[in-house]
Amino acid sequence: MNDSCCCRKTEREEKDKKALVNRLSRIEGQIRGIKNMLESDAYCADILTQSAAVSAAMNAFNKALLEQHLHGCVVRDIRNGDESSIDELAEIMKKLMR
C-alpha cells in the first residue's frame, strides 16, 4: 500500500456506499459457499463454476467503483487543476486488466 492511501478518503453518498457493501457481502457469501463446497469434496467443475461467478461478481464491483471514481474523484481533481489522478487511473486500469 502506498503512502497516499492512508491519508486520502472518498466521501460517498449513503446509497452508493450501501450498494457497494451489499455487492461485497454477496461475494463474501459466494466465497464461503465455495469453501464449503471444497470442504465437502464437491466436484471440481462445480467449484470452478462458482469461482467463475465470484470473478464476474468482483468485476461488476470493480466496474461500479471505477465509475464512481471517474465521476467523483477524477472529475473533481481535474476541475481543481490536478491531473495526477489521470496517471493514477492509468495504473489502476493496468492492475484491473491483468
MILUMDREN-833201 format. One record per residue (C-alpha): x negated, y, z negated; residue in one letter. Coordinates in steps of 0.2 Angstrom, whole numbers. Layout:
N
{u->X | v->Y | w->Z | aa->a} .
...
***
This chain:
98
{u->0 | v->0 | w->0 | aa->m} .
{u->-7 | v->17 | w->4 | aa->n} .
{u->-8 | v->32 | w->-7 | aa->d} .
{u->6 | v->41 | w->2 | aa->s} .
{u->19 | v->28 | w->-3 | aa->c} .
{u->18 | v->31 | w->-21 | aa->c} .
{u->22 | v->50 | w->-20 | aa->c} .
{u->34 | v->51 | w->-6 | aa->r} .
{u->53 | v->47 | w->-8 | aa->k} .
{u->68 | v->47 | w->3 | aa->t} .
{u->85 | v->53 | w->-4 | aa->e} .
{u->99 | v->43 | w->4 | aa->r} .
{u->117 | v->45 | w->4 | aa->e} .
{u->125 | v->33 | w->-8 | aa->e} .
{u->135 | v->24 | w->6 | aa->k} .
{u->119 | v->21 | w->16 | aa->d} .
{u->109 | v->15 | w->1 | aa->k} .
{u->123 | v->3 | w->-3 | aa->k} .
{u->124 | v->-4 | w->14 | aa->a} .
{u->105 | v->-7 | w->14 | aa->l} .
{u->106 | v->-15 | w->-3 | aa->v} .
{u->121 | v->-26 | w->2 | aa->n} .
{u->111 | v->-32 | w->18 | aa->r} .
{u->96 | v->-37 | w->7 | aa->l} .
{u->107 | v->-46 | w->-6 | aa->s} .
{u->115 | v->-56 | w->8 | aa->r} .
{u->97 | v->-60 | w->14 | aa->i} .
{u->92 | v->-65 | w->-3 | aa->e} .
{u->106 | v->-77 | w->-4 | aa->g} .
{u->101 | v->-84 | w->13 | aa->q} .
{u->83 | v->-87 | w->6 | aa->i} .
{u->90 | v->-95 | w->-10 | aa->r} .
{u->100 | v->-106 | w->2 | aa->g} .
{u->85 | v->-111 | w->12 | aa->i} .
{u->76 | v->-115 | w->-4 | aa->k} .
{u->90 | v->-126 | w->-10 | aa->n} .
{u->90 | v->-135 | w->7 | aa->m} .
{u->72 | v->-139 | w->6 | aa->l} .
{u->73 | v->-145 | w->-12 | aa->e} .
{u->87 | v->-156 | w->-7 | aa->s} .
{u->77 | v->-163 | w->8 | aa->d} .
{u->89 | v->-156 | w->21 | aa->a} .
{u->85 | v->-160 | w->40 | aa->y} .
{u->71 | v->-149 | w->46 | aa->c} .
{u->81 | v->-142 | w->61 | aa->a} .
{u->95 | v->-136 | w->49 | aa->d} .
{u->82 | v->-127 | w->39 | aa->i} .
{u->74 | v->-119 | w->54 | aa->l} .
{u->91 | v->-114 | w->60 | aa->t} .
{u->94 | v->-105 | w->43 | aa->q} .
{u->77 | v->-97 | w->44 | aa->s} .
{u->80 | v->-90 | w->61 | aa->a} .
{u->96 | v->-82 | w->54 | aa->a} .
{u->86 | v->-74 | w->40 | aa->v} .
{u->74 | v->-67 | w->53 | aa->s} .
{u->88 | v->-60 | w->63 | aa->a} .
{u->96 | v->-53 | w->47 | aa->a} .
{u->79 | v->-44 | w->42 | aa->m} .
{u->78 | v->-37 | w->60 | aa->n} .
{u->95 | v->-30 | w->58 | aa->a} .
{u->90 | v->-22 | w->41 | aa->f} .
{u->74 | v->-15 | w->49 | aa->n} .
{u->84 | v->-8 | w->63 | aa->k} .
{u->96 | v->1 | w->51 | aa->a} .
{u->82 | v->8 | w->40 | aa->l} .
{u->72 | v->13 | w->55 | aa->l} .
{u->87 | v->23 | w->62 | aa->e} .
{u->90 | v->31 | w->45 | aa->q} .
{u->71 | v->36 | w->45 | aa->h} .
{u->72 | v->43 | w->63 | aa->l} .
{u->87 | v->53 | w->60 | aa->h} .
{u->82 | v->59 | w->42 | aa->g} .
{u->63 | v->59 | w->38 | aa->c} .
{u->56 | v->61 | w->56 | aa->v} .
{u->68 | v->74 | w->61 | aa->v} .
{u->66 | v->84 | w->45 | aa->r} .
{u->47 | v->83 | w->47 | aa->d} .
{u->47 | v->89 | w->65 | aa->i} .
{u->58 | v->103 | w->61 | aa->r} .
{u->46 | v->108 | w->47 | aa->n} .
{u->32 | v->108 | w->59 | aa->g} .
{u->24 | v->92 | w->53 | aa->d} .
{u->21 | v->80 | w->67 | aa->e} .
{u->11 | v->67 | w->57 | aa->s} .
{u->27 | v->57 | w->54 | aa->s} .
{u->26 | v->53 | w->73 | aa->i} .
{u->9 | v->44 | w->71 | aa->d} .
{u->16 | v->35 | w->55 | aa->e} .
{u->31 | v->30 | w->65 | aa->l} .
{u->20 | v->23 | w->79 | aa->a} .
{u->11 | v->12 | w->66 | aa->e} .
{u->27 | v->6 | w->58 | aa->i} .
{u->33 | v->1 | w->76 | aa->m} .
{u->17 | v->-9 | w->78 | aa->k} .
{u->20 | v->-19 | w->62 | aa->k} .
{u->38 | v->-22 | w->66 | aa->l} .
{u->34 | v->-28 | w->84 | aa->m} .
{u->21 | v->-41 | w->78 | aa->r} .
***
